[in-house]
Amino acid sequence: MSENKSNISWLNSFLIETGELAYFTGRFFKEVFRRPFEFKEFLKQCYNVGNKSLLLVGITGFIIGLVFTLQSRPKMMELGAESWLPSMVSISIIREIGPIITALICAGKIGSGIGAELGSMRVTEQIDAMEVSGTNPFKYLVVTRILATTFMIPLLVIMGDAIALFGSFLIENIKGDVSFTLYFNEVFNSLDFSDFTPSTIKTFFFGFAIGLVGCYKGYYTKHGTAGVGVSANSAVVEASIVLFIIDFVAVLIADIFYSV
């Protein structure tokens, strides 16, 4: 009996939070087209999201390229398909590995940062003070951050993919004495426009989801300072789950796109 009550309580909480997040999303689309446009704050958030995350994304991408090539090379040599390694690595990174891992890294850094920042402002009543002063805190704090993540995550993914391919080239250059020109000729010969399009489009949805969940969790923080940590943590967890769902749907759509 108690287990059934627990399951019902969990389901109720899930449905309530889903409804609140849907309302939050609708409010974003309502506010984003209203004046005034907080352009300076938007540029500031783009800097915070993009520039301050670039080093972490670059290091992650570089290690992905190194490890993926090191792991794949022995098996490709065993099959006598060593020359296909640049093609396999580039398609794997561009289509799937680069976007999803970069987005997860950003969910951990950016999502938690937004959740903690807005959560702190909520519990210290800074958001309430903005409302009293006549400022629209939702537009100033939420809309600018969601737009910043939506537009900057794709750029971070592109940078991460490029650095990952460079890391892969270094392994091939050291292990197989492959020149820079030869390696990247193989890379670009194997890639098609259809490889870039779905993987790039879904990164905009990744960025939107990271910003949306982070802002939602931070904006509605409760229970004082202890709630700030809870908001930051839950922002990362829920954003990561949403990223996997978006990625799964994107792969299904891309599969239909490739098969046509």
Secondary structure, DSSP 4 states (H G I P E B T S, - for coil): -HHHHHHHHHHHHHHHHHHHHHHHHHHHHHHTTSSSP-HHHHHHHHHHHHHHHHHHHHHHHHHHHHHHHHHHHHHHHHTT-GGGHHHHHHHHIIIIIHHHHHHHHHIIIIIHHHHHHHHHHHHTTHHHHHHHTT--HIIIIIIHHHHHHHHHHHHHHHHHHHHHHHHHHHHHHHHH---HHHHHHHHHHH--HHHHHHHHHHHHHHHHHHHHHHHHHHHT--SHHHHHHHHHHHHHHHHHHHHHHHHHHHHHHHHHHHH-
